[in-house]
Amino acid sequence: MNQSFDLTPTRLRELRAFAAAARQLNFSRAALEVGCTASVLSRRIATLEDAVGARLFLRTTRRMALTVRGEQLLAQWQRMETLMMELAAGLHPPNGELSGRLCVHLPASYGRYRVAPLLAAFMHEHPGVRIEAVYDDAWVDMVAGKVDLAVRVGQLADVQLVARKVNRMRVFPCASPEYLASAPALRDPADLKAHRCITFSGYRRGTLWPFTRKRQRRAVRIDPVLACNDAQAVRDAVLAGVGIGLQGDYMADPLVADGRLVELFPDWRLPVFDVHLLWLPGADRAPASRRLIDFLAEALAGG
């Protein structure tokens, strides 16, 4: 028995000869399938049996069947063939169509509101691409998490990643008309101290809301009646009249336009947050990744 079982070109020819014979259960038909004579195919299988150290076929004058070891080897080869076909499809997609799997990490609320509809549109355009979308505000190690692409809102910490700025997000305080109807007057950001406020625990500045207007500054420390770790929960509480909360423009603008929320202190500004696409160096060389990056960059920059 030959102890070496390296997948050399010769060994692969032997495995293909074996697989053809296993499918056909006839050496003559299998030889036609792989393009050789029946005697050459027989020698290839004999050499493979020597390398495996076991017979792969049971042959009589009337019938031919796989041994148990032959069935095991055929199953292993079929798995290998599947992987090779997937690899070939990824390297050379049929008809120029994109294919492959991508893991995309997204901020929870921003991802649901802004990115999820874009992913759906991308997949309609490229049905061969499969996407695992993870919605989570927590920082993720893109290497350990096997993340292909991430969308991040706010300050970047990992300088080893490739970053592409695609937009900016404005944040502003909102309240419902029902809350404002019975609440104390609001003329200046400092008046927030007399109001019920709601905070998002993912806000980097915490309970300190730093307003600016030209050269004026108001750093207001609020005492929240409700703290949430989800921006959508903050929005729901503000809509329900619980109090005043900061909202990102991607969620609040339509509600302000509909009159369901009121933007407070429109002439004052809070710090804005940059929106970036992030990926590992070299990850954009894969056709599906490159196309998704360009697609999201263009779409997010437009709104």
N, C-alpha and C positions, 0 to 999 in steps of 0.2 A: 504493500500500500504506500502511495506517495503521501507524505505527511503535509506537503505544501498545498494550499488551496487558494493561492492568489488568483484574483480575477483578471488574469491576463487575456489578451485577445483570443488566444488558443482555447483557454478555459471557457470563455463566453461562447465560442463556436460550439463547443461540446455541450454546453447547457442549452443552447438553442436547438441543437439536434435532439437532445433528450426531450425537451418540451414539445417539439413537433411530433416525436414518436409517441409521447404520452397522450397527446390529443388525438392522433390518428389511430393509435394502436396497430400500426402497420408501417414497417420500415420503408417499403417502396413508396407509399404515398407521402411519408414524412420526408424522404429524400427529395422528392419533387418540390415540397414546400420550402425546404432550405436551400435548394439548388445544388445538390451533389448527388453522387451515386449511392445506391443502397449499401454497397460495401464500405464506402467512406463513412457514411452515417453510422454503420455498425461499429467501425473502428473508433469513432469519436465517443460513442456511448460506452464501449469497452474501456477506453482510457478513463472516462469519467467514473465508471464503476470502480476502477482501481484506485482512483483518487479518493473516492467516498469510502471505500473499504466495504462495500456491500453491493449485492445485486439490486438493480433497479427495476428489472422486468422479469416476469415469469413467462416463458415461451414454450408452447407445445406445437405440434403440427397443426392443431386446429384453432388455437386461440392464443392471445397475448394479453397480459394484464400487468399492472404495476404492483410491485411489492410494497410493503408498508413503508420502507425507507424511500421508495420511489414516489409514493404519494406525498410524503413529507417534503421531499426535495421539490416536487412540482408546486406545492403550495408556497414554498419559500420563493421559488423562481417567479411565480405569478405576482407575489407581493413586490418583488424587485422590478418586474416589468411595469407594474402600475406606477411605482415611484419614478421610473425612468421616463414614462410617458408624461407624467405631471411635470417633471423637470424640463423635458423637451417642449411642452406646451408653454411653460413659463419663459423659456429662452426664445422661442419662435412661435408666438401666438398665431393660431390659424386665422387666415384672412385679415391679419393685422389687428385682431381683437385683443383687448387687454385681458389678462387673467392673473390669478394669484390671490393670496390672502394678505390683508393688512389689518394691523391692530392700531386703532386710533384712540388716544386718550384726550378727554374733553372736560372742561369745567362743567359742573352739574347743570346749573340753570342756563348759562350762556350756551352750552352745548346743545341742550334740548331746544332752546328757542331759535338760535341762529344757525347751528351747524347741522342738526339732525335733518332738517328739510333739504339741505344741500347734499348730504350724503345720499339721501333717497334719490335725488335728481341725478347724481353721479352714477348710481347703480342702475338706474333706468337706461342711462346712456352706455354703460359698460357692464352688461349682465354677467360677464365672466369673472368679475372681481367680487371677492367675498370680504366683508368687513366685520371685524369685531370692534364695536364701539363701547368704550368704558367711560361712564359719566361719573366723575369724582373730583371734588375740589382739592383733594390731598395731592401733595407733590409725589411724583412717581419717578423711580429710577428706570429710565427708558431701556437700558441694557438688560437689567435683571427682569424687568417686566415684559421684555420682547416687544416693545412699543415701536411701531414704524413712524408714527406721526403724532404730534401733540399740539393742541391749541391751548395757549396760556394767556390769561388776562392779568396784567400787572407786571411787577418787577421780575426780571429773570435772574436766576441764581447760578445756573450751570453753564459756564463759559465753554465747555467742551462740545456743546450742541450747536448745530447750525440754526440760526434764527432769521426769520423773515417777517418783518413788521407788515401787518395787513390793514390795521385800522386802529382807532382809538375809541374807548368807551367813556362816555360822560356819566357821572353819578350826581344825583340831586335829591333833595328831600321832598317827599310827597305826603299828602294826606287826602282822605276822602272828604267830599263836600259835607257829609253827615257829621264827621268829627269836627270840622271847622265851624259848623253852625253853632255849636255849643261850647267851643273852646275859647280860651283867652286870645286876645288879638296877637297877631304875628307881624311885627313891623321890621324886626332886625333879627339876625341869627341868634343874638344873645337871649332873645325871648324864648328860645327852645328850652331853657332851663325850667320854665314854668309849665312845660307840656309833657304829656306821656309820649315816650319815644321807644322805638323798636330798633334793635341792632342785629346786624348780620355778623356772626362770630368770625367769619372769614375775612372781614374788612381789616386790612393791615393796621389801620390807625385806631382800631378798637372803638372806644367810646369818645374819642376826641375827634370832633368834626371841624377841620380847618377851612374856613371860608375866606375868600379873597374877593375884593372889588377894586379894581385899579390898584392903588397903593394902600388900600385899607385891608386890615386883617381881623378876623374874628375866629379864635380857636375856642370852640364851645365844648365843654365836657358835659355830656348828657348822662342822665341816670336812667337806664332803660327799665321799662316795666316788663319787657319781653325780649329775650335774646334767642336767636335761631341760627342753626348751622346750615340753613338752606335759604337761598335768596328768594325762591318762590314762596316759601312759608312767610317771609317778611312781607312780600307783596300781598299775599292773601290776608294777613293780619291788618295791613294798611287799608285794603279794600273793605274789610269788615268794620272799620272805624275804631280799631284798638288804639291807634295813635299815629305818630309821624315816623316814617322810616326812609332810609336812603334807598334809591332804586337806580338800576342801570338803565340807560336810554333804550336798550333793546327790548326791555319789558315795559317800561313806563310810558314811552312816547305814544303808543296807540291808546293807552288808557287815559292819558291826558287829553288827547285829541277827541276822545269819546265823552269826555266830561266825567269819567268815573274817578279820576284822580286829579288833584290840583298840584302843580309845581309851586313850591314855596321859594321865595327870595330869588326870582329868575335873574336878577342883576348881580347876584353873588355866585361865585364858582367854587366848587370843590376840586381837588386834584383829579385829573383824568388818568385813565389806565390804558396803556398800550396793549394791543392784541397781537400776538405773534404766533406763527407756525414754527414748530421746532422739530428737528429730526437729527439723527446721528450722521456724522460725516460719511458720505458715500451712499447713504440709504436712498438718496434721490436718483441714483443711477438705475434703479429698477423702474421699468416703464410705468407700471401701475402707480407706484409712489410718486414719480415725477408728474404724471398727469393729475393725480389727486391734489398735489401741492399747488399746481398752477390753477386748477379749477377752484379750490377753496380761496386761494389768494385773490383771484379776480372777483369772486362772488362776495367775499367778506369786505373787500375794499369798496364795493358798491353800495354798502348799506350797513 
